[in-house]
Amino acid sequence: HHLLGFAALLLPAALLYRRALFWLLPCAIAFGGVIELIQPYVNRNGEWGDFYADAMGAILGVTIGLFLRYVFRKFFVAQTQ
């Protein structure tokens, strides 16, 4: 769930706002870390595995988003010009 959640969080940003990824990707990974650090204070357990899944999901979402952006621009935008 962590991987899918963070991938879904960053995929639209990578698809639509490529320049924002410079600060958005590190912030999303830091957000995942903060979530895990806060969990012990709300009667939950923070886990390294969840943090890694958050980070991998963020990276996966960016990768898929940039790939889809490339495919869209290559095959759909280029044909209209």
N, C-alpha and C positions, 0 to 999 in steps of 0.2 A: 504494500500500500504506500509506503514511503517513496519508493522509486517512481511509481505511477503518479503520485501526487505532485512531486517536484518536477517531473517531466511535463505534466500538464500545466504547471505553473509557468514554466519558461518557454515552452514550445511556441505559444503565440507571440511572445516578445521576440524570439529569434526570427520568426516568420515576418513580423511586421516592423520591428524596431531594432535592426541589427546593431546600430551604433550604441544603443543603450546596454548591450550585453557587457561592455567593458566594466561597468559598475554593477549591473544587475546580477550577473552570475556570481561574483564574490559575495554580494549581499545575500543572495538566496542560500548559498552554502553556509554563511555565517548564521543566518536565520535558523537553519537546521541544527547547527551546533548550539545555539541559544535555547532552542526548544528542548534539546536533550539535557542541557545544564539546569533548566528550570524544573524539569519533571520531578526530581526528588523532593521539591518543596510543595508539591501538590499530590503527594501520596502515590507517585508512579516511579518507575525505574528508568533512568536514562541509560541508553545502551549505545556502545560504539557502532554496533551493527546498523542501528537505525540511522545514525549520523552518516555512515558510509553509503547507505541506501539513498538518503537524501541527496548527498553530493553526486552520486552516480546518476540519480534521476535528473538532477539539474543539468548535468553534462549531457545526458542522453536527450533531454528535451531540446537543448541548444543544438546538438548535432542534427537531430531530425528536422528541427525547424529551419536550420540553415540549408540542409539538403533540399527540403521542399521549396524553399525560396529560390534556390538555384534552378531546380527543375521547372518551377513555374515561370521564372524569367526566361529560361532557355527555350522552352517549348511553346509558351503561350504569348509572351510579350514580343519575342523576336519575330514571330509570324505575322504580327499586325503591322510591322514597320516596312 
